[in-house]
Amino acid sequence: MSIHSNSVMTEPRLQPDPEVICQRMGTEIVLLHLRTDRFYELNHTAARLWELLSQKCDLALIHETLLSEFEVDPGQLANEIRALLASLKSEGLIIDSDRPVLTREEE
């Protein structure tokens, strides 16, 4: 994934691993990885990113959506998205996908 000077992201296609189930609990989401039997708790912002990934949104659209929903600096948000995705990927919660993603043009 890369960040351009205008903070628009380009990336591989990512999706939640099919062996991860989720349940919304108020403003948070709890994930259970069925292969590892590990639970994860996502805060409000991370939960929203998870929902957008689940809806097949590309990272540019996720970035744009989160910017419109939360008061945050675009650069800071890009860094936080990058860190969260790295963490989710290292835990096996998201995987690269060959499926089509929803982009801003297709909304």
Phi, psi and omega in degrees: 000143177227156178245126176276171182300333178268014176068014174280136186260144167239151190196166166289160177286129182238151177208158173299142176298134180299343179268016176247126176251152183228155177217126177286136178229088185070236180269356182253166174235135175255131179250144172233121177271112186295331180286324185256349184059029178258140176260148177223146177241126179254131177290180186306311182292314179295324178297320179294319177299318179301316179299317181293320175298320180294335179271011177069027178283143174281168186291331176296317178292322176299313180301312180298317181295313180296324176299323181282339184260339183231147176274103183205149176292135182304319180292318178297317179298316179301318179294319181291322176298314180301315181294317180296315179298320178298319179293314179299320181290319181295333178272358179076021182274335175233154181225161171291147185228150173262359183285154176295148177246156177277125179250171180303323183292335185264356183302000000 
